[in-house]
Amino acid sequence: MFEFIEKLFGNKPASKSIAKERLRLVLIQDRSAMSPAMLDALKVDLIKVISEYMSIDIDALEVCLENENDSIALVCNIPILEMKRTKADN
Amino acid sequence: MSEVIVITSGKGGVGKTTTTANIGTGLASIDSTKKVVLIDTDIGLRNLDLVLGLENRIVYDIVDIVQGNCKIRQALIRDKKNENLFLLPAAQTKDKSSVSEAQMQDLIKNLREEFDYIIIDCPAGIEQGFKNAIAGAEKAIVVTTPEIGPVRDADRIIGLLEANGLAQPKLIINRVKQNLIKQGDMMEIIDILEILAVDLLGVVPEDESIVASTNRGEPAVLDQNSRAGQAYRNIVNRMVGANIPLMDLEEKNSIWKKFKDFINK
């Protein structure tokens, strides 16, 4: 009956939305933790795209996923060697 | 041309074995020209024999076959009711490492000569038992329930299946409680499909009659009055190509149900 009253006043979010949100976050972590191969593939693609605009230090390039509170960010550290004047078409 | 399908979930207790028993029994009963074999790969913790009611007929098991103690034919147990349906039981006193992936592939290759459907019941977990179960499979069905733990594990399993060449597994969502969904306390089917990004094979409602059918060793798919049985019949029909809409998950109207609905509004 208490639940009934709580629902009546609507001060508690439906637990299914909480479940969905928690799952969404935990799956980003699970999936990101899963494959270094995916991260390597991402690096290769990033280098390809960025090189069209600037020349970068490929050896010093860092790409990783960082976890803070309830968000996950893709953090890239890409030292630039030289800017290009126009976009290079590969 | 035989179909080799593994039924898996990651998480234990979501209904893999019940699903295997019902799908196998269903496939064997809708088409009497097809031969079906169910393989229990849960070595050390076998259960499929109980769900099918065949536990008293086991003489040899899968480990006996790979160790050369018997021929495949000697270990196969014919179902009580359906003569096209067979069980290949797991060993109860050995462990998962008693069978290798190569041995599984070899066994399935031999079974292909005789059976149209080879359905593999996978153990919980992602270790050797899982690896064995998927080794010879060419299709996969993932079973989950609408809770965060099982869905998370299903996601992990889908990733592992895809990494092992079993792309596009089909999903069964088991034990769906429509009253909880209505009340906002259970994730909806569409939410789960969106999160897992796989195709849906079927939805099975929570049904207390499953307990009784397991007690008797008679899969619910044969019980015309069971709602879960109806859901499994729909799944089986979809597997053979029929286009069947999802069943209505509403409980049948009773005064008690109307009262509960009123309280839960």
HADDOCK unambig.tbl for C-alpha pairs under 7 A between the chains (distance, minus, plus):
assign (segid A and resid 4 and name CA) (segid B and resid 263 and name CA) 6.96 0.50 0.50
assign (segid A and resid 4 and name CA) (segid B and resid 264 and name CA) 6.46 0.50 0.50
assign (segid A and resid 14 and name CA) (segid B and resid 184 and name CA) 5.07 0.50 0.50
assign (segid A and resid 14 and name CA) (segid B and resid 185 and name CA) 5.97 0.50 0.50
assign (segid A and resid 15 and name CA) (segid B and resid 184 and name CA) 6.43 0.50 0.50
assign (segid A and resid 15 and name CA) (segid B and resid 185 and name CA) 4.94 0.50 0.50
assign (segid A and resid 16 and name CA) (segid B and resid 184 and name CA) 5.71 0.50 0.50
assign (segid A and resid 16 and name CA) (segid B and resid 185 and name CA) 4.92 0.50 0.50
assign (segid A and resid 16 and name CA) (segid B and resid 186 and name CA) 5.08 0.50 0.50
assign (segid A and resid 16 and name CA) (segid B and resid 187 and name CA) 4.93 0.50 0.50
assign (segid A and resid 19 and name CA) (segid B and resid 148 and name CA) 6.26 0.50 0.50
assign (segid A and resid 23 and name CA) (segid B and resid 148 and name CA) 6.17 0.50 0.50
assign (segid A and resid 23 and name CA) (segid B and resid 152 and name CA) 6.89 0.50 0.50
assign (segid A and resid 27 and name CA) (segid B and resid 152 and name CA) 6.76 0.50 0.50
